């Protein structure tokens, strides 16, 4: 299982040159994240800062409650054991065969015997598909095999956090696809926290759970993949489309004259969101989200032609055919009435909301809102709603309904809805007629459905006041625990 990495206000400078500043993000534990950005924006510097090879000029990096920039060298040495790193070129020792390269961290950082080291090394070779190549030198194998050997070495200490520095550099598209599948399979098996720095757009579009983009010395965006793949930010659209039109130039950014010349140029629409890669066995990773869930939850339509899970497909089709043409008309200023057009569109969007709910699947509590309530029917995994915490039968988390009665028909003082306790006496000590006493309390008066939390509180307060007054005047008062059949004396 991976660990969470929390970065707050991180800044790095080399002399007077700021590489990036005030970078804040969280790498969720066990998930795959990708960091994109034009060349020269400091992506590799960010990785080196994460593992403590470079010291930031400001900010914090929290891992398991420890702030890395403020650790001593001894403490930092221990935290680094949580990391595995795949460098751009594999960083293998050219004079050692692949076996000795992969075994090096075990011999350097552990006291394991050679038999145990051999078992671990061969296990990692099997994971990356290099069984039979352990005796070769790095110069005798292809670039793709060197990448996989470097990955095997990064895995030998069973890291909680795995960093990839442009793993696809120098690889052809086919080898890149194989490597991407290997990364997804590894995450499914070891559930470590992955961070990939890459320029490869296909990798960014199909592999990660989260995507970030560095530009102009800042983190432009970071979040779930569907957030960036549907973003209208100009720099995001330009990067994902690999187009010349936009704020990115041959240097990191274009000058004002170049941007002015492109002012009238049409920025192409975002490409469709492709299916996210799943493990080779066909099962979803534990951290893999249902495709389309984030878009649905935030009311955002994906680019045309995007793949979404079938349970959301009809909803997005309805939005695209019903509301999107009106939105485009309102944006272009062609609608009559200007402000009235915007108001009308807002009303249409609101009116469309019930159709969105009808298109939702049956609740399975897999797709939850930020407060853990199902996005489809509003109930959480325990069956309670978000407003008053009442279930569908009208009972709250404390087991009582809005009038203060439990499912068995008794209130907290042991009295049923008809005012009598289990022995057949009311709050004033008067006995119940014999013909009514033989019926269970729950059957004498069926429980009503929910009212509201304030009503429940008022009912309980009334019960408490009644109990206090009975105690003061000496009249009969029995608690629920004293009633027969509830754990008290019979």
C-alpha positions as a Markdown table, in Angstrom:
| # | Residue | x | y | z |
|---|---|---|---|---|
| 1 | Unk | 0.0 | 0.0 | 0.0 |
| 2 | Unk | 1.3 | 3.4 | -0.9 |
| 3 | Unk | 1.5 | 6.5 | 1.2 |
| 4 | Unk | 0.1 | 10.0 | 0.6 |
| 5 | Unk | 2.6 | 12.8 | -0.4 |
| 6 | Unk | 1.4 | 16.3 | 0.5 |
| 7 | Unk | 3.3 | 19.3 | -1.0 |
| 8 | Unk | 2.5 | 22.8 | 0.3 |
| 9 | Unk | 3.9 | 26.1 | -1.1 |
| 10 | Unk | 7.0 | 24.5 | -2.5 |
| 11 | Unk | 9.5 | 26.9 | -4.2 |
| 12 | Unk | 12.8 | 26.1 | -5.9 |
| 13 | Unk | 15.4 | 28.6 | -7.2 |
| 14 | Unk | 18.9 | 28.3 | -8.6 |
| 15 | Unk | 20.5 | 31.6 | -7.7 |
| 16 | Unk | 18.2 | 34.4 | -8.9 |
| 17 | Unk | 16.3 | 32.1 | -11.3 |
| 18 | Unk | 13.0 | 30.7 | -10.0 |
| 19 | Unk | 12.3 | 27.3 | -11.4 |
| 20 | Unk | 8.8 | 27.0 | -9.8 |
| 21 | Unk | 7.1 | 28.6 | -6.9 |
| 22 | Unk | 4.2 | 28.0 | -4.4 |
| 23 | Unk | 3.5 | 24.5 | -5.8 |
| 24 | Unk | 0.8 | 22.8 | -3.7 |
| 25 | Unk | -0.6 | 19.4 | -4.5 |
| 26 | Unk | -1.4 | 16.0 | -2.9 |
| 27 | Unk | -0.5 | 12.7 | -4.4 |
| 28 | Unk | -3.2 | 10.3 | -3.2 |
| 29 | Unk | -1.9 | 7.1 | -1.8 |
| 30 | Unk | -2.0 | 4.1 | -4.1 |
| 31 | Unk | -2.9 | 6.2 | -7.2 |
| 32 | Unk | -1.1 | 7.0 | -10.4 |
| 33 | Unk | -0.4 | 10.7 | -11.0 |
| 34 | Unk | 1.3 | 12.3 | -14.1 |
| 35 | Unk | 3.1 | 15.6 | -14.1 |
| 36 | Unk | 3.1 | 17.4 | -17.6 |
| 37 | Unk | 4.7 | 20.6 | -18.8 |
| 38 | Unk | 6.8 | 22.0 | -21.6 |
| 39 | Unk | 10.6 | 21.4 | -21.7 |
| 40 | Unk | 12.5 | 23.4 | -19.1 |
| 41 | Unk | 9.7 | 23.9 | -16.6 |
| 42 | Unk | 11.5 | 21.9 | -13.8 |
| 43 | Unk | 9.6 | 18.6 | -13.8 |
| 44 | Unk | 12.8 | 16.6 | -13.1 |
| 45 | Unk | 13.8 | 19.2 | -10.5 |
| 46 | Unk | 10.5 | 18.6 | -8.8 |
| 47 | Unk | 11.2 | 14.8 | -8.6 |
| 48 | Unk | 14.7 | 15.4 | -7.2 |
| 49 | Unk | 13.2 | 17.8 | -4.6 |
| 50 | Unk | 10.6 | 15.2 | -3.6 |
| 51 | Unk | 13.3 | 12.7 | -2.6 |
| 52 | Unk | 15.6 | 15.2 | -0.9 |
| 53 | Unk | 18.3 | 15.3 | -3.5 |
| 54 | Unk | 17.7 | 19.0 | -3.9 |
| 55 | Unk | 16.6 | 21.3 | -1.0 |
| 56 | Unk | 13.7 | 23.7 | -1.7 |
| 57 | Unk | 13.9 | 27.4 | -1.0 |
| 58 | Unk | 10.5 | 27.3 | 0.7 |
| 59 | Unk | 7.5 | 25.1 | 1.4 |
| 60 | Unk | 7.0 | 21.7 | 2.9 |
| 61 | Unk | 6.8 | 18.0 | 1.7 |
| 62 | Unk | 4.9 | 15.8 | 4.2 |
| 63 | Unk | 5.3 | 12.1 | 4.1 |
| 64 | Unk | 3.8 | 10.1 | 7.0 |
| 65 | Unk | 3.7 | 13.2 | 9.1 |
| 66 | Unk | 7.4 | 14.2 | 8.4 |
| 67 | Unk | 8.4 | 17.4 | 6.7 |
| 68 | Unk | 11.3 | 16.3 | 4.4 |
| 69 | Unk | 13.1 | 19.7 | 4.0 |
| 70 | Unk | 13.4 | 19.9 | 7.8 |
| 71 | Unk | 14.7 | 16.4 | 8.5 |
| 72 | Unk | 18.3 | 15.7 | 9.5 |
| 73 | Unk | 20.5 | 13.7 | 7.0 |
| 74 | Unk | 20.0 | 10.5 | 9.1 |
| 75 | Unk | 16.2 | 10.9 | 9.2 |
| 76 | Unk | 16.1 | 11.8 | 5.5 |
| 77 | Unk | 18.1 | 8.6 | 4.7 |
| 78 | Unk | 15.4 | 6.5 | 6.3 |
| 79 | Unk | 12.6 | 8.3 | 4.5 |
| 80 | Unk | 14.3 | 7.7 | 1.2 |
| 81 | Unk | 13.8 | 4.0 | 1.7 |
| 82 | Unk | 10.1 | 4.6 | 0.9 |
| 83 | Unk | 11.1 | 5.7 | -2.6 |
| 84 | Unk | 11.9 | 3.9 | -5.8 |
| 85 | Unk | 13.1 | 5.9 | -8.8 |
| 86 | Unk | 13.2 | 5.0 | -12.5 |
| 87 | Unk | 15.6 | 7.6 | -14.1 |
| 88 | Unk | 15.4 | 8.8 | -17.7 |
| 89 | Unk | 18.1 | 6.5 | -19.1 |
| 90 | Unk | 17.8 | 3.7 | -16.5 |
| 91 | Unk | 21.0 | 4.9 | -14.8 |
| 92 | Unk | 22.5 | 1.3 | -14.8 |
| 93 | Unk | 26.1 | 0.6 | -14.0 |
| 94 | Unk | 27.6 | -0.2 | -17.4 |
| 95 | Unk | 30.3 | -2.6 | -16.0 |
| 96 | Unk | 27.8 | -4.8 | -14.1 |
| 97 | Unk | 25.3 | -7.2 | -15.5 |
| 98 | Unk | 21.6 | -6.7 | -15.0 |
| 99 | Unk | 21.4 | -9.1 | -12.1 |
| 100 | Unk | 24.1 | -7.2 | -10.1 |
| 101 | Unk | 22.5 | -3.8 | -11.1 |
| 102 | Unk | 19.1 | -4.9 | -9.7 |
| 103 | Unk | 20.7 | -6.5 | -6.6 |
| 104 | Unk | 22.7 | -3.4 | -5.7 |
| 105 | Unk | 20.1 | -1.7 | -3.5 |
| 106 | Unk | 19.6 | -4.9 | -1.5 |
| 107 | Unk | 23.3 | -5.3 | -0.9 |
| 108 | Unk | 23.7 | -1.6 | -0.1 |
| 109 | Unk | 20.7 | -1.1 | 2.3 |
| 110 | Unk | 19.9 | -4.5 | 3.8 |
| 111 | Unk | 21.6 | -7.4 | 5.5 |
| 112 | Unk | 19.9 | -10.1 | 3.5 |
| 113 | Unk | 21.8 | -13.2 | 2.4 |
| 114 | Unk | 22.6 | -13.9 | -1.2 |
| 115 | Unk | 19.9 | -16.6 | -1.4 |
| 116 | Unk | 17.2 | -14.2 | -0.3 |
| 117 | Unk | 18.6 | -11.5 | -2.6 |
| 118 | Unk | 18.5 | -13.9 | -5.5 |
| 119 | Unk | 14.8 | -14.7 | -4.8 |
| 120 | Unk | 13.8 | -11.1 | -4.6 |
| 121 | Unk | 15.8 | -10.1 | -7.8 |
| 122 | Unk | 14.4 | -12.9 | -9.9 |
| 123 | Unk | 10.9 | -12.0 | -8.6 |
| 124 | Unk | 11.3 | -8.4 | -9.9 |
| 125 | Unk | 12.8 | -9.7 | -13.2 |
| 126 | Unk | 9.7 | -11.8 | -13.6 |
| 127 | Unk | 7.5 | -8.7 | -12.9 |
| 128 | Unk | 9.1 | -6.7 | -15.6 |
| 129 | Unk | 9.4 | -9.5 | -18.1 |
| 130 | Unk | 13.2 | -9.9 | -18.1 |
| 131 | Unk | 13.7 | -13.5 | -17.0 |
| 132 | Unk | 16.6 | -14.9 | -19.0 |
| 133 | Unk | 18.4 | -11.5 | -19.5 |
| 134 | Unk | 19.9 | -11.2 | -16.0 |
| 135 | Unk | 23.4 | -12.1 | -17.3 |
| 136 | Unk | 23.5 | -9.4 | -20.0 |
| 137 | Unk | 25.3 | -6.0 | -19.7 |
| 138 | Unk | 23.4 | -2.8 | -20.2 |
| 139 | Unk | 25.2 | -2.2 | -23.5 |
| 140 | Unk | 24.0 | -5.5 | -24.9 |
| 141 | Unk | 20.3 | -4.8 | -24.6 |
| 142 | Unk | 17.8 | -2.4 | -26.2 |
| 143 | Unk | 16.6 | 0.9 | -24.7 |
| 144 | Unk | 13.3 | -0.7 | -23.7 |
| 145 | Unk | 15.0 | -3.5 | -21.8 |
| 146 | Unk | 17.2 | -1.0 | -20.0 |
| 147 | Unk | 14.1 | 0.8 | -18.9 |
| 148 | Unk | 12.6 | -2.4 | -17.5 |
| 149 | Unk | 15.8 | -3.3 | -15.8 |
| 150 | Unk | 15.9 | 0.1 | -14.2 |
| 151 | Unk | 12.3 | -0.4 | -13.1 |
| 152 | Unk | 13.2 | -3.8 | -11.6 |
| 153 | Unk | 15.9 | -2.1 | -9.6 |
| 154 | Unk | 13.5 | 0.6 | -8.4 |
| 155 | Unk | 11.2 | -2.2 | -7.1 |
| 156 | Unk | 13.6 | -4.4 | -5.1 |
| 157 | Unk | 13.1 | -2.5 | -1.8 |
| 158 | Unk | 9.3 | -2.7 | -2.2 |
| 159 | Unk | 8.9 | 1.1 | -2.2 |
| 160 | Unk | 5.7 | 2.9 | -1.1 |
| 161 | Unk | 6.3 | 5.7 | -3.6 |
| 162 | Unk | 7.6 | 5.1 | -7.1 |
| 163 | Unk | 8.8 | 8.0 | -9.3 |
| 164 | Unk | 9.2 | 7.8 | -13.0 |
| 165 | Unk | 11.4 | 10.4 | -14.8 |
| 166 | Unk | 10.2 | 10.4 | -18.4 |
| 167 | Unk | 10.1 | 6.6 | -18.6 |
| 168 | Unk | 9.0 | 6.7 | -22.3 |
| 169 | Unk | 11.9 | 8.9 | -23.5 |
| 170 | Unk | 13.8 | 7.3 | -26.4 |
| 171 | Unk | 11.2 | 4.6 | -26.9 |
| 172 | Unk | 9.1 | 4.0 | -30.0 |
| 173 | Unk | 5.3 | 4.2 | -29.7 |
| 174 | Unk | 4.9 | 0.4 | -29.5 |
| 175 | Unk | 7.4 | 0.0 | -26.7 |
| 176 | Unk | 5.8 | 3.0 | -24.9 |
| 177 | Unk | 2.5 | 1.2 | -25.0 |
| 178 | Unk | 4.0 | -1.9 | -23.5 |
| 179 | Unk | 5.7 | 0.1 | -20.8 |
| 180 | Unk | 2.4 | 2.0 | -20.0 |
| 181 | Unk | 0.6 | -1.4 | -19.6 |
| 182 | Unk | 3.5 | -2.6 | -17.3 |
| 183 | Unk | 3.1 | 0.5 | -15.1 |
| 184 | Unk | -0.6 | 0.0 | -14.7 |
| 185 | Unk | -0.2 | -3.7 | -14.0 |
| 186 | Unk | 2.5 | -2.9 | -11.3 |
| 187 | Unk | 0.3 | -0.4 | -9.6 |
| 188 | Unk | -2.5 | -2.9 | -9.5 |
| 189 | Unk | -0.2 | -5.5 | -7.8 |
| 190 | Unk | 1.8 | -3.4 | -5.4 |
| 191 | Unk | -0.6 | -0.5 | -4.9 |
| 192 | Unk | 2.2 | 2.0 | -4.3 |
| 193 | Unk | 1.9 | 5.7 | -5.0 |
| 194 | Unk | 3.1 | 6.5 | -8.5 |
| 195 | Unk | 4.3 | 9.8 | -10.0 |
| 196 | Unk | 5.2 | 9.9 | -13.7 |
| 197 | Unk | 6.9 | 12.9 | -15.3 |
| 198 | Unk | 6.4 | 12.8 | -19.1 |
| 199 | Unk | 5.9 | 14.7 | -22.3 |
| 200 | Unk | 4.0 | 11.7 | -23.9 |
| 201 | Unk | 0.4 | 12.9 | -24.4 |
| 202 | Unk | -0.9 | 9.4 | -24.9 |
| 203 | Unk | 0.6 | 8.3 | -21.6 |
| 204 | Unk | -1.0 | 11.2 | -19.8 |
| 205 | Unk | -4.4 | 10.6 | -21.4 |
| 206 | Unk | -4.7 | 6.9 | -20.7 |
| 207 | Unk | -2.6 | 5.9 | -17.7 |
| 208 | Unk | -3.1 | 8.2 | -14.7 |
| 209 | Unk | -5.8 | 8.8 | -12.1 |
| 210 | Unk | -4.6 | 12.4 | -11.7 |
| 211 | Unk | -2.8 | 14.9 | -13.9 |
| 212 | Unk | -0.9 | 18.1 | -13.2 |
| 213 | Unk | 0.6 | 20.7 | -15.5 |
| 214 | Unk | 3.6 | 23.0 | -14.8 |
| 215 | Unk | 3.9 | 26.2 | -16.8 |
| 216 | Unk | 5.4 | 29.7 | -16.2 |
| 217 | Unk | 7.0 | 28.6 | -12.9 |
| 218 | Unk | 3.6 | 27.6 | -11.5 |
| 219 | Unk | 1.5 | 24.5 | -11.2 |
| 220 | Unk | -1.4 | 25.5 | -13.5 |
| 221 | Unk | -3.7 | 22.6 | -12.6 |
| 222 | Unk | -3.6 | 19.4 | -10.7 |
| 223 | Unk | -6.6 | 17.0 | -10.2 |
| 224 | Unk | -8.5 | 14.0 | -11.5 |
| 225 | Unk | -7.6 | 13.1 | -15.1 |
| 226 | Unk | -11.1 | 14.0 | -16.3 |
| 227 | Unk | -10.8 | 17.5 | -14.9 |
| 228 | Unk | -7.7 | 18.3 | -17.0 |
| 229 | Unk | -8.9 | 16.3 | -20.1 |
| 230 | Unk | -12.1 | 18.4 | -20.2 |
| 231 | Unk | -10.4 | 21.7 | -19.1 |
| 232 | Unk | -10.9 | 24.9 | -21.2 |
| 233 | Unk | -7.6 | 26.4 | -19.9 |
| 234 | Unk | -5.7 | 27.7 | -23.0 |
| 235 | Unk | -2.4 | 26.2 | -22.0 |
| 236 | Unk | -4.0 | 22.8 | -21.2 |
| 237 | Unk | -5.9 | 22.8 | -24.5 |
| 238 | Unk | -2.7 | 23.7 | -26.4 |
| 239 | Unk | -0.6 | 21.1 | -24.7 |
| 240 | Unk | -3.1 | 18.2 | -25.1 |
| 241 | Unk | -3.7 | 19.1 | -28.7 |
| 242 | Unk | 0.0 | 19.6 | -29.4 |
| 243 | Unk | -0.7 | 22.8 | -31.4 |
| 244 | Unk | 1.4 | 25.9 | -32.0 |
| 245 | Unk | -1.5 | 28.2 | -31.2 |
| 246 | Unk | -1.6 | 29.1 | -27.5 |
| 247 | Unk | 0.6 | 30.6 | -24.7 |
| 248 | Unk | 3.4 | 28.0 | -25.1 |
| 249 | Unk | 6.2 | 29.0 | -27.4 |
| 250 | Unk | 9.6 | 27.8 | -28.5 |
| 251 | Unk | 10.9 | 29.2 | -25.2 |
| 252 | Unk | 8.6 | 28.5 | -22.2 |
| 253 | Unk | 6.2 | 31.3 | -23.1 |
| 254 | Unk | 5.4 | 33.5 | -26.0 |
| 255 | Unk | 5.9 | 37.2 | -26.0 |
| 256 | Unk | 3.0 | 39.6 | -26.2 |
| 257 | Unk | 3.4 | 40.3 | -30.0 |
| 258 | Unk | 3.2 | 36.6 | -30.8 |
| 259 | Unk | 0.1 | 36.2 | -28.7 |
| 260 | Unk | -1.5 | 39.2 | -30.2 |
| 261 | Unk | -0.9 | 37.8 | -33.7 |
| 262 | Unk | -2.7 | 34.6 | -32.7 |
| 263 | Unk | -5.6 | 36.4 | -31.0 |
| 264 | Unk | -8.1 | 35.7 | -33.8 |
| 265 | Unk | -6.8 | 32.1 | -34.4 |
| 266 | Unk | -9.3 | 29.4 | -33.6 |
| 267 | Unk | -8.2 | 27.1 | -30.8 |
| 268 | Unk | -9.2 | 23.5 | -31.7 |
| 269 | Unk | -11.6 | 21.6 | -29.4 |
| 270 | Unk | -10.2 | 19.2 | -26.9 |
| 271 | Unk | -9.7 | 15.6 | -28.2 |
| 272 | Unk | -12.0 | 12.9 | -26.9 |
| 273 | Unk | -11.3 | 11.4 | -23.6 |
| 274 | Unk | -10.0 | 7.9 | -24.2 |
| 275 | Unk | -10.7 | 4.8 | -22.0 |
| 276 | Unk | -8.2 | 4.6 | -19.1 |
| 277 | Unk | -5.9 | 1.6 | -19.2 |
| 278 | Unk | -6.9 | -1.3 | -17.0 |
| 279 | Unk | -4.7 | -4.1 | -15.8 |
| 280 | Unk | -4.0 | -6.9 | -18.1 |
| 281 | Unk | -6.2 | -9.3 | -16.1 |
| 282 | Unk | -9.2 | -7.1 | -17.0 |
| 283 | Unk | -10.0 | -6.1 | -13.4 |
| 284 | Unk | -10.1 | -2.5 | -12.4 |
| 285 | Unk | -7.4 | -1.2 | -10.0 |
| 286 | Unk | -8.5 | -0.5 | -6.4 |
| 287 | Unk | -8.0 | 3.2 | -7.0 |
| 288 | Unk | -9.4 | 3.4 | -10.5 |
| 289 | Unk | -12.5 | 5.6 | -10.9 |
| 290 | Unk | -15.5 | 4.9 | -13.0 |
| 291 | Unk | -15.0 | 6.8 | -16.2 |
| 292 | Unk | -17.4 | 9.7 | -16.4 |
| 293 | Unk | -18.2 | 9.8 | -12.7 |
| 294 | Unk | -16.2 | 13.0 | -12.0 |
| 295 | Unk | -17.7 | 14.8 | -15.0 |
| 296 | Unk | -21.2 | 13.7 | -13.9 |
| 297 | Unk | -20.7 | 14.8 | -10.4 |
| 298 | Unk | -19.5 | 18.3 | -11.5 |
| 299 | Unk | -22.0 | 18.7 | -14.3 |
| 300 | Unk | -19.3 | 19.0 | -17.0 |
| 301 | Unk | -19.8 | 17.5 | -20.5 |
| 302 | Unk | -16.8 | 15.6 | -21.9 |
| 303 | Unk | -15.4 | 16.5 | -25.4 |
| 304 | Unk | -17.4 | 14.9 | -28.2 |
| 305 | Unk | -16.6 | 11.3 | -28.9 |
| 306 | Unk | -15.3 | 10.7 | -25.3 |
| 307 | Unk | -15.6 | 7.3 | -23.7 |
| 308 | Unk | -17.7 | 7.3 | -20.5 |
| 309 | Unk | -19.0 | 4.3 | -18.5 |
| 310 | Unk | -22.4 | 3.1 | -19.9 |
| 311 | Unk | -24.2 | 4.1 | -16.8 |
| 312 | Unk | -23.5 | 7.8 | -17.6 |
| 313 | Unk | -23.6 | 7.6 | -21.4 |
| 314 | Unk | -27.4 | 8.5 | -21.8 |
| 315 | Unk | -27.1 | 11.5 | -19.4 |
| 316 | Unk | -24.2 | 13.0 | -21.4 |
| 317 | Unk | -26.0 | 12.3 | -24.7 |
| 318 | Unk | -29.0 | 14.2 | -23.4 |
| 319 | Unk | -27.0 | 17.1 | -22.2 |
| 320 | Unk | -25.1 | 17.4 | -25.5 |
| 321 | Unk | -28.3 | 17.4 | -27.6 |
| 322 | Unk | -30.4 | 19.5 | -25.3 |
| 323 | Unk | -28.3 | 22.1 | -23.6 |
| 324 | Unk | -24.9 | 22.3 | -25.4 |
| 325 | Unk | -26.4 | 24.1 | -28.5 |
| 326 | Unk | -28.0 | 26.6 | -26.3 |
| 327 | Unk | -24.8 | 27.2 | -24.3 |
| 328 | Unk | -22.9 | 27.8 | -27.6 |
| 329 | Unk | -25.5 | 30.3 | -28.7 |
| 330 | Unk | -25.4 | 32.2 | -25.4 |
| 331 | Unk | -21.5 | 32.3 | -25.6 |
| 332 | Unk | -21.5 | 33.5 | -29.2 |
| 333 | Unk | -23.9 | 36.4 | -28.3 |
| 334 | Unk | -26.3 | 35.4 | -31.0 |
| 335 | Unk | -29.2 | 34.8 | -28.6 |
| 336 | Unk | -31.8 | 37.4 | -28.4 |
| 337 | Unk | -32.0 | 39.6 | -25.4 |
| 338 | Unk | -28.5 | 39.2 | -24.1 |
| 339 | Unk | -28.9 | 39.0 | -20.4 |
| 340 | Unk | -32.4 | 37.5 | -20.7 |
| 341 | Unk | -30.8 | 34.7 | -22.8 |
| 342 | Unk | -28.4 | 33.9 | -20.0 |
| 343 | Unk | -31.2 | 33.9 | -17.5 |
| 344 | Unk | -33.3 | 31.6 | -19.7 |
| 345 | Unk | -30.4 | 29.2 | -20.2 |
| 346 | Unk | -29.8 | 29.1 | -16.4 |
| 347 | Unk | -33.5 | 28.2 | -16.0 |
| 348 | Unk | -33.2 | 25.5 | -18.7 |
| 349 | Unk | -30.2 | 24.0 | -17.0 |
| 350 | Unk | -32.0 | 23.9 | -13.7 |
| 351 | Unk | -35.1 | 22.4 | -15.3 |
| 352 | Unk | -32.9 | 19.7 | -16.8 |
| 353 | Unk | -31.6 | 18.6 | -13.4 |
| 354 | Unk | -34.4 | 16.0 | -12.8 |
| 355 | Unk | -33.5 | 14.2 | -16.1 |
| 356 | Unk | -29.9 | 14.0 | -14.7 |
| 357 | Unk | -31.2 | 12.2 | -11.7 |
| 358 | Unk | -33.4 | 9.8 | -13.7 |
| 359 | Unk | -30.4 | 8.8 | -15.8 |
| 360 | Unk | -28.4 | 7.8 | -12.7 |
| 361 | Unk | -27.8 | 4.1 | -12.1 |
| 362 | Unk | -29.2 | 2.2 | -9.0 |
| 363 | Unk | -27.1 | 3.2 | -6.0 |
| 364 | Unk | -24.2 | 0.9 | -5.3 |
| 365 | Unk | -22.2 | 3.3 | -3.1 |
| 366 | Unk | -19.2 | 3.1 | -5.3 |
| 367 | Unk | -19.5 | 6.7 | -6.6 |
| 368 | Unk | -19.5 | 9.0 | -3.6 |
| 369 | Unk | -19.6 | 12.7 | -3.1 |
| 370 | Unk | -17.0 | 14.5 | -0.9 |
| 371 | Unk | -19.0 | 13.7 | 2.2 |
| 372 | Unk | -19.4 | 10.0 | 1.3 |
| 373 | Unk | -23.0 | 10.2 | 0.1 |
| 374 | Unk | -24.0 | 8.4 | -3.1 |
| 375 | Unk | -24.2 | 10.8 | -6.1 |
| 376 | Unk | -27.3 | 9.0 | -7.3 |
| 377 | Unk | -29.8 | 8.9 | -4.4 |
| 378 | Unk | -28.2 | 11.0 | -1.7 |
| 379 | Unk | -27.8 | 8.2 | 0.8 |
| 380 | Unk | -24.5 | 7.1 | 2.3 |
| 381 | Unk | -23.2 | 3.5 | 2.6 |
| 382 | Unk | -25.2 | 3.0 | 5.9 |
| 383 | Unk | -28.4 | 4.2 | 4.2 |
| 384 | Unk | -28.6 | 7.7 | 5.7 |
| 385 | Unk | -29.3 | 10.9 | 3.8 |
| 386 | Unk | -27.0 | 14.0 | 3.8 |
| 387 | Unk | -29.4 | 16.6 | 5.4 |
| 388 | Unk | -30.9 | 15.1 | 8.5 |
| 389 | Unk | -29.1 | 11.7 | 8.7 |
| 390 | Unk | -32.3 | 9.7 | 8.5 |
| 391 | Unk | -32.7 | 6.5 | 6.6 |
| 392 | Unk | -35.4 | 5.7 | 4.1 |
| 393 | Unk | -37.7 | 4.4 | 6.9 |
| 394 | Unk | -37.4 | 7.6 | 8.9 |
| 395 | Unk | -35.0 | 6.5 | 11.6 |
| 396 | Unk | -31.8 | 8.4 | 12.5 |
| 397 | Unk | -28.3 | 7.2 | 13.3 |
| 398 | Unk | -29.3 | 7.0 | 17.0 |
| 399 | Unk | -32.1 | 4.5 | 16.2 |
| 400 | Unk | -35.0 | 7.0 | 16.8 |
| 401 | Unk | -37.4 | 8.7 | 14.5 |
| 402 | Unk | -38.4 | 12.4 | 14.4 |
| 403 | Unk | -40.8 | 11.9 | 17.2 |
| 404 | Unk | -38.2 | 10.2 | 19.4 |
| 405 | Unk | -39.4 | 6.5 | 19.1 |
| 406 | Unk | -37.2 | 3.5 | 18.2 |
| 407 | Unk | -38.1 | 0.8 | 15.7 |
| 408 | Unk | -39.7 | -1.3 | 18.4 |
| 409 | Unk | -42.1 | 1.5 | 19.1 |
| 410 | Unk | -40.7 | 2.7 | 22.4 |
| 411 | Unk | -39.0 | 6.1 | 23.3 |
| 412 | Unk | -35.9 | 6.5 | 25.3 |
| 413 | Unk | -37.9 | 6.5 | 28.6 |
| 414 | Unk | -39.6 | 3.2 | 27.7 |
| 415 | Unk | -43.0 | 4.5 | 26.6 |
| 416 | Unk | -44.8 | 3.5 | 23.4 |
| 417 | Unk | -46.6 | 5.9 | 21.1 |
| 418 | Unk | -49.9 | 5.4 | 22.9 |
| 419 | Unk | -48.2 | 6.6 | 26.1 |
| 420 | Unk | -47.9 | 3.3 | 27.9 |
| 421 | Unk | -44.8 | 1.4 | 28.9 |
| 422 | Unk | -44.1 | -2.4 | 28.5 |
| 423 | Unk | -45.9 | -3.1 | 31.8 |
| 424 | Unk | -49.0 | -1.3 | 30.6 |
| 425 | Unk | -48.7 | 1.9 | 32.7 |
| 426 | Unk | -48.8 | 5.5 | 31.4 |
| 427 | Unk | -46.5 | 8.4 | 32.5 |
| 428 | Unk | -48.8 | 9.2 | 35.4 |
| 429 | Unk | -48.9 | 5.6 | 36.6 |
| 430 | Unk | -52.3 | 4.7 | 35.3 |
| 431 | Unk | -52.8 | 1.2 | 34.0 |
| 432 | Unk | -53.8 | 0.4 | 30.4 |
| 433 | Unk | -57.1 | -1.3 | 29.6 |
| 434 | Unk | -56.5 | -5.1 | 29.6 |
| 435 | Unk | -57.8 | -5.7 | 26.0 |
| 436 | Unk | -55.1 | -3.3 | 24.6 |
| 437 | Unk | -52.1 | -4.5 | 26.7 |
| 438 | Unk | -51.7 | -7.9 | 24.9 |
| 439 | Unk | -50.6 | -6.1 | 21.7 |
| 440 | Unk | -46.9 | -5.3 | 21.2 |
| 441 | Unk | -46.1 | -1.6 | 21.3 |
| 442 | Unk | -44.9 | -1.5 | 17.7 |
| 443 | Unk | -48.2 | -3.0 | 16.5 |
| 444 | Unk | -50.4 | -0.7 | 18.7 |
| 445 | Unk | -49.3 | 2.4 | 16.8 |
| 446 | Unk | -47.3 | 1.9 | 13.5 |
| 447 | Unk | -44.2 | 4.1 | 13.3 |
| 448 | Unk | -44.5 | 7.2 | 11.1 |
| 449 | Unk | -41.9 | 8.2 | 8.5 |
| 450 | Unk | -39.2 | 10.8 | 9.1 |
| 451 | Unk | -39.9 | 14.5 | 9.9 |
| 452 | Unk | -36.7 | 16.3 | 10.6 |
| 453 | Unk | -33.7 | 16.5 | 13.0 |
| 454 | Unk | -35.1 | 19.6 | 14.7 |
| 455 | Unk | -38.4 | 17.8 | 15.3 |
| 456 | Unk | -36.7 | 14.8 | 16.7 |
| 457 | Unk | -34.6 | 17.0 | 19.1 |
| 458 | Unk | -37.8 | 18.8 | 20.2 |
| 459 | Unk | -39.5 | 15.5 | 20.9 |
| 460 | Unk | -36.6 | 14.2 | 22.9 |
| 461 | Unk | -36.4 | 17.4 | 24.9 |
| 462 | Unk | -40.2 | 17.1 | 25.7 |
| 463 | Unk | -39.6 | 13.5 | 26.9 |
| 464 | Unk | -36.7 | 14.6 | 29.1 |
| 465 | Unk | -38.8 | 17.5 | 30.6 |
| 466 | Unk | -41.6 | 15.0 | 31.3 |
| 467 | Unk | -39.3 | 12.6 | 33.0 |
| 468 | Unk | -37.9 | 15.4 | 35.2 |
| 469 | Unk | -41.4 | 16.5 | 36.2 |
| 470 | Unk | -42.4 | 13.0 | 37.2 |
| 471 | Unk | -39.4 | 12.7 | 39.3 |
| 472 | Unk | -40.2 | 15.9 | 41.1 |
| 473 | Unk | -43.8 | 15.0 | 42.0 |
| 474 | Unk | -43.1 | 11.4 | 42.9 |
| 475 | Unk | -45.4 | 9.7 | 40.3 |
| 476 | Unk | -44.5 | 6.4 | 38.7 |
| 477 | Unk | -41.7 | 6.5 | 36.1 |
| 478 | Unk | -40.0 | 3.5 | 34.5 |
| 479 | Unk | -36.9 | 3.6 | 32.3 |
| 480 | Unk | -36.7 | 1.6 | 29.0 |
| 481 | Unk | -34.1 | -0.7 | 30.7 |
| 482 | Unk | -36.6 | -1.7 | 33.4 |
| 483 | Unk | -39.2 | -2.8 | 30.9 |
| 484 | Unk | -39.8 | -6.6 | 30.6 |
| 485 | Unk | -37.9 | -8.3 | 27.8 |
| 486 | Unk | -35.4 | -5.5 | 27.4 |
| 487 | Unk | -32.6 | -6.6 | 29.8 |
| 488 | Unk | -34.2 | -5.4 | 33.1 |
| 489 | Unk | -35.9 | -7.5 | 35.7 |
| 490 | Unk | -39.0 | -9.4 | 34.5 |
